[in-house]
Amino acid sequence: MLFLVENCFQWMGFHLVNCLLENGYKVDGLDDLSSDKKEHLSMYVGRNASFQHLSSLKRGTTYDRSITIKDSELVLTMQQNISHRIKLPILFGEWMPMRKDGMYHQNTFISFDSDIFFNEAIYIGDFMKSLIQWVKSSQLPEILEVKSINNKQSKEIKLENSVYIRNNITIEENLEMVIKHYDKFKELY
């Protein structure tokens, strides 16, 4: 199966490309290398024989799935141009926009010791495990709301369009791992 991932060197895109490659898929990644961080991330996947970096779309190439990464959602397009919007929760992980005491989500700073972080954040690796299942599905709703299992807010969300993800490792352990990564590569964040 061949995937197109747009914004493949944005921090979530990097994790997505790695996840797809680890699961045996071929990936064409579309992005510019406009920053040192993007160029650095491109070196991690650039040598994988199943990955090809594109600066523009190749004419005549047909993709089994394409995924476009936006600030608040992923757009998953299947064959026959059927699209599904996956509404993103607060995701955290290596390479995200952050400081040592918190992260940026949709241009808003969220402190790592805040209730919103502990109630709504999901580690990127746990999210990707679910996403792999969704890309295999032919039964996705048009809009899929993704939430942390810790998010107890009762919103006007249709349950049949909702998925609740739990962290497989405690949020504190994942956060400690991310902060160690940040300390090691801080100049690239």
C-alpha positions in Angstrom: 0.0 0.0 0.0 1.4 3.4 -1.0 0.7 6.5 1.2 1.1 10.2 0.5 1.8 12.2 3.7 1.5 16.0 3.3 3.6 18.0 5.8 5.7 14.9 6.5 8.4 16.8 8.4 6.0 18.7 10.7 6.5 17.0 14.1 3.3 14.9 13.8 4.1 14.1 10.2 7.5 12.8 11.2 5.9 10.4 13.7 3.3 9.4 11.1 5.8 8.6 8.4 7.9 6.5 10.9 4.8 4.6 12.1 3.7 3.8 8.5 7.2 2.7 7.5 7.5 0.5 10.7 4.2 -1.2 9.7 5.5 -2.1 6.2 3.9 0.6 4.1 5.6 2.7 1.3 5.4 6.4 1.9 5.8 9.5 -0.4 6.3 12.5 1.9 5.5 16.0 0.7 7.1 18.9 2.5 9.7 21.6 2.1 12.9 21.6 4.0 12.5 25.2 5.1 14.0 24.9 8.6 16.9 23.2 10.3 14.4 21.1 12.3 12.7 19.8 9.2 16.0 19.0 7.5 17.2 17.2 10.6 14.0 15.1 10.8 14.3 14.3 7.0 17.6 12.6 7.7 15.9 10.0 10.1 13.6 8.7 7.3 15.4 9.8 4.1 17.5 6.6 3.8 14.6 4.2 4.2 14.1 2.4 0.9 10.3 2.6 1.4 10.3 6.4 1.7 10.5 9.0 -1.0 10.7 12.8 -0.2 8.8 15.0 -2.7 8.9 18.7 -2.9 5.9 18.7 -5.2 3.4 16.0 -6.3 4.4 13.6 -9.1 2.0 13.5 -12.0 0.3 10.2 -12.6 1.1 8.7 -9.2 -1.9 7.0 -7.6 -2.0 6.6 -3.8 -3.9 4.1 -1.8 -4.3 6.6 1.0 -3.2 10.2 1.6 -3.0 12.0 4.9 -2.8 15.7 5.2 -1.7 17.1 8.6 -3.4 20.3 9.7 -3.3 22.1 13.1 -6.5 20.6 14.5 -7.1 17.6 12.3 -5.8 15.0 9.9 -7.5 14.5 6.6 -7.4 10.8 5.5 -8.3 10.3 1.9 -9.0 6.8 0.6 -9.3 5.6 -3.0 -12.2 7.1 -4.9 -11.4 10.4 -3.1 -13.5 9.6 0.0 -12.2 11.8 2.8 -12.4 11.4 6.6 -11.5 14.2 9.0 -9.9 13.0 12.2 -10.2 15.7 14.9 -7.0 15.7 16.9 -6.8 15.8 20.7 -3.8 17.5 22.4 -0.9 15.3 21.3 2.5 15.4 22.8 5.8 13.8 21.9 9.3 14.2 20.7 9.9 17.2 18.3 6.7 19.0 19.2 6.8 22.8 19.7 7.6 23.1 23.4 9.6 24.5 26.3 10.8 22.6 29.3 7.7 23.5 31.3 5.0 23.1 28.7 4.0 22.7 25.1 2.2 24.7 22.3 -1.0 23.3 21.0 -2.7 25.4 18.2 -0.6 28.4 19.2 -1.7 28.1 22.8 0.8 27.3 25.6 -0.2 24.4 27.8 1.7 23.9 31.0 2.8 20.3 31.7 1.5 20.5 35.3 -2.0 21.8 34.2 -5.3 19.9 34.5 -5.9 20.3 30.7 -2.6 18.5 29.9 -3.3 15.6 32.3 -7.0 15.3 31.3 -6.7 15.8 27.5 -3.2 15.0 26.3 -2.3 11.8 24.5 1.2 10.6 23.7 1.9 10.6 20.0 3.0 6.9 20.0 -0.4 5.8 21.5 -2.3 7.9 18.9 -0.3 6.4 16.0 -1.2 2.9 17.1 -4.8 3.8 16.8 -4.3 5.7 13.5 -2.8 2.5 11.9 -6.0 0.7 12.6 -8.1 3.6 11.1 -6.1 3.6 7.9 -7.0 -0.1 7.4 -10.7 0.5 8.0 -13.3 0.9 5.4 -15.9 1.9 8.0 -14.7 5.2 9.3 -17.3 8.0 9.8 -16.8 11.3 7.9 -15.7 13.0 11.1 -13.9 11.1 13.9 -13.5 12.9 17.2 -10.4 11.6 19.1 -10.2 12.2 22.9 -8.2 11.0 25.9 -9.9 8.5 28.1 -9.1 10.9 30.9 -11.2 13.7 29.3 -14.4 13.6 31.3 -16.0 16.6 29.7 -19.4 15.9 28.3 -19.5 17.7 24.9 -22.1 17.5 22.2 -20.2 14.7 20.4 -21.9 11.8 18.7 -20.6 8.7 20.4 -20.6 6.7 17.2 -18.1 9.3 15.8 -15.9 9.3 19.0 -12.8 7.3 19.9 -11.2 7.5 23.4 -7.5 6.6 23.6 -5.7 5.7 26.8 -2.0 6.1 27.3 -0.3 2.7 27.4 2.4 4.1 29.7 1.5 6.7 32.3 1.4 10.3 31.1 4.2 11.1 33.6 6.5 8.5 32.2 5.9 9.6 28.6 6.4 13.2 29.6 9.7 12.4 31.3 10.9 10.7 28.2 9.9 13.7 26.0 11.6 16.2 28.3 14.8 14.1 28.3 14.6 14.2 24.4 14.1 18.0 24.5 17.1 18.4 26.8 19.2 16.4 24.4 18.1 18.2 21.2 16.9 21.5 22.5 18.6 23.6 19.8 16.5 21.8 17.2 13.2 22.4 18.9 
